[in-house]
Amino acid sequence: VNEREKIVVYGSCDLDGVTSVSLLMLILKYLNADVEYYIPDVIDDGDIFNTNVIKNHIKLLGAQLIITVGCGINSLYEVEICKSLGMDVIITDYHKPEKSLPNTIVVNPNQEDCSYPFKELRAVGITYKLAYVIAEHYHVQSIEKYLDLVAIGIVASNAPLVGENLLMLQKGISYLANSNNYGVKAINKLNNIINIDYEVVAKISAIIMPKVNAIGRMDDARIVVELFTTTDFHRAEQIVKYMKNIWKCNENKLKVKEHNA
């Protein structure tokens, strides 16, 4: 950040990944970092690091540091490619590693040598912890306001609602009701949401990224990142209207399929 090196945040196109990317983008942009992001156009339970993307896209962005959110722990070859191209890599992930990543900064409670007691964090929870430490280092106040995005990501990831996940969700629900995030505000306004509980957060998740549609495509994931990072409330409202239209369209398609079946 201080040296104005190009940072690229790399995450998945599911909602856990999208909220993670958005959260990290927000804190880094607040610090005036030179930061962009990349989200692949596939949803995969495994590692989503892509060698072609690294060589042909991330490198062309001029990336000097890649920070993964919720992926990369088993991407030994891809990490080596990054290093050979002069890019540093920080891996933040929650998947269990198959092998160690030598000479690489890794933030993952499920590493074999990690003594951190809570092992059920998902991408957005670990990203929040990274953002918290960054904020602490730069004396940034009110980092907990980002728990609104964390709550959405936790619910979308189907993380077990125990321990820190439950605590972050409970705090996040309180921040969702009075969020200063334009995307969250637009969601609440256009869906007449006032009182927020777990069921409402689940509804918000469904509106943002419906499971019945391939809205996990890269373009749609980028729209969601824009929703959560925009500083233009009018633009946020436009995006939410687009999401609602897709949601309704998919509901109708699903009903037609069920009727035909």
N, C-alpha and C positions, 0 to 999 in steps of 0.2 A: 504493500500500500504506500509506504513512505517513498519508495523508489519509483513509483508509478509504473511498475511492471504490469504487463497485460495478464489478467487473471481470467480464466474460463471455468465456470461452474458447470459440471457435467452430471446430469441426473436422468432418471427414468421418466417415461411419459405417463406413468400412473399417478394418481393424486398424491400419494405419499411423496413421490419424487418431485412433482410439480410444486407442492407447498414447500418442500425442502429447498429447491432451486430459488423460489421466490423469496423465501426468508433470508437466505444468504445474499442474494442480490440486493435486498433492501438495506441490510446492515453495511455491506461493502459500498454501495452507492452513497449511503449517508456519510461514509468516511471519504467520499470523493475518490474512490479507487477506480482504476481503469479496468472495468469488469464487464464481461459478456457471459453468455451461457450457451450450452448446447444440450438438446434433448433428442435422442435417437427416435426413429419413427416406429419402433416396435416395443411391445410389452413382453418382457422375458423374466422368468423367475431367477435365471442365472445372471452372470455378468453381462453387462450391456456395452462395455467398452468395445469399440470397433476400430480395428487397425486402419481401414480405409478412411474412416472419418478423421482419425488422428492425423494421418499423413496428408489428406487432401482438403481438410476443412479447418481443424483446430490449429494446425501449423500455419495455415494461411492467415488465420486471425492474428498471428503474431504472438500466440500464447507463450508466456514464460513460466506460468504456473497453472496447473489443472487441479481443481479441487473436486473430487467426486462426492456425490451424496447418495448413499444407499447402494453403491455398486463399486466394482473394481477389485474386491478383495481377492478374487481368484484370477485376476488378469495379469499374471506374471509377465507374459510375453508383451502385452500392450504397454505395461509400465516401462519395460526395457526399451521399447520403441520410442516412447516419450523422452526418456533420458538420452537416447541416441540423437534425438532431434533437438536437444538442448532445453527441454521442458521439465521443470520440477513437477512432482506429483504429490498431493496429499490425498490419501484414501480415507474416506469416512464411509463406513458400511456396518451392517449388522449381520450379514450372512456369515456362516461358519467357514473359516478359511480351509482350503485343502492343502495349501503350502504357505510358507512364510514369504513375505516380500522383502528381500534384503535391501538395506540402505534406503528404505522408504518410510516416510511418516505415515503411520496408520492409526486411525481412531476407530476402534471396534471393540465393544465389550465382550465379544465372543471369540477374541483371540485366545489362544491357549495360555499365554502368559499374562493375560489381563486379570487383575484382581478386583476390578470394579464389580460390585455385588449384584447390580441389577442387569440382567442379561436380555430383557424383553423389549428393549428400546427398538424402535423402527427408524427409518431414515430421517424423518422429520424431528424426532426426539434427539437424535445424535447431532443433527444440524443445529438445533436450538442450543445445545450445550456448547458447540463450537462458536456460535454467534455470541453466546453469553460471555465466553472467555475473551473474544475479540472486543466486545463492548467494554468489558472490565479493563482491558489493557489500554483502551483509548478513552476511558472515563466517560463512556456514553451512558446516559441515564435512561430509565424506563424501558429496558430491554424486554421486560415481561409483556409489553404490549403485543409482541410478536406471537404470543401464545394463542392468539385467535387462529392463526394459520396452523399452529401445531395441533390444536384441537381437531381441525378439519382433517389434517393428515393422519392423525391417530385413528379417528373413526373410519376413514377410508381404507386404512391398512389392515383393519380387523385385528389390531394388536390387542393382546390380553389386557383388560382394564384392571390392572393391579399395580401396586407400587407406584413408581414414578409416572407411568403412563396415566394412571388414574388421577394423580395429583395434577399433572400438566393439563389433562382434559378438563378437570373441574375448574382450574384457574382460567383456562382458555375459554370456557363457556362464559365466564363472567366478563372477559374481555370482548367476546363476540357481540355481546349485547350493546356495548358502548365503544365499538372499534373506531379507530381513526384511519383505518385502511379503506380507501375509496372503493375498492372492489367488494369488501365485506359490507360496507355501508349500502352499496347499490343492491347487493343481494337481499339485504334486510328490507330495504325500502320497496323494491319491486315485488317482493313476496309477502309483504305485510307482516314481517317477523318482528315481534316485540319481545316476547318471553322466550328464552332459549334454554332448551334442555338437550339431553342426548338425542332424542328422536328428531328434534329440529336440526341438530348438527348433521345427522344422517340424511335428512331431507336436503340440506344445503349441499352435501357431498354428491347426492344424486343429481341435483340440478347442474352442478359444475361439470361432472364427468359421469354421465349415465353408463351403467354397465351393459345396457342392451345395444349400445352403438359403438362403432369403432372410433369413438372420439379420442381414443388414445393415440391417434395419428399425430405426427409431429406438428402440423399446422394448428391443430386444435389445442395441443398442449401449450404451444407458444401463446395462443390467445389467452389461456388461463393464467400463464405467467404475466402477461400484460395486464390482465384484470387485477392481479394482486400487487402489481408494482407501479401501476399508472398513478400519475399525480393530477389526472384530469377526471373529475367526477362524471362529467357528461360522457366521456369515453367509457368509463366503467359501466354506466347504465346501458350503453349500446351493447357492450359485451354480454351483460347479464340477459338482456332481451334476446340476444342470439342464442345463448345457452338454453333459455326457457323454450324457445321455438324448437330447438333440436330435441329437447326432452319430450315435448308434446308430440312431435313428429314420430319419435321412436315408440312412444306409448301407443300411438295409433297403428304403427306397423306391427307391433307385438300383438295387439288385439286382432288384427287382420289374420296374422299367422295362426293364432290360437283358434280363430273361427274356422279357417280353412282346414286346420288339422282335425 
